[in-house]
Amino acid sequence: MKRYCQTLSLVDNPEMIEKYVEAHKHVWPEIIQGQREVGILDMQIYRHGRNLFMICDTVDDFDWERDMARLATLPRQAEWEAYVAQFQGCSASARSDEKWQLMEKIFDSEEK
């Protein structure tokens, strides 16, 4: 399994942030199905204020650029990205990998 961690800042508007949180309580089934189809096993998003942190666990042969590009072509993915862009303060045409910034792992207690 591979793990990717990403960060993103939401717009500085409490009402919009709450709408973003609410949207993620009702993620469209096609979005979850598309994630599974490209090899994303689990995805979690955490929030602190307007800052988001995403953990994305994938299959071993997952290739970030290749598989995220494929995900962007799957049903309703572009529509979902355009919808959540209003909360993220970016262009409605921005792909997920253009909004979310990959983070560098600097510590792991399991690695010796």
Secondary structure, 3 states (H helix, E strand, C coil): CEEEEEEEECCCCHHHHHHHHHHCCCCCHHHHHHHHHHCEEEEEEEEECCEEEEEEEECCCCCHHHHHHHHCCCCCHHHHHHHHHHHHCCCCCCCHHHHCEECCCCCCCCCC
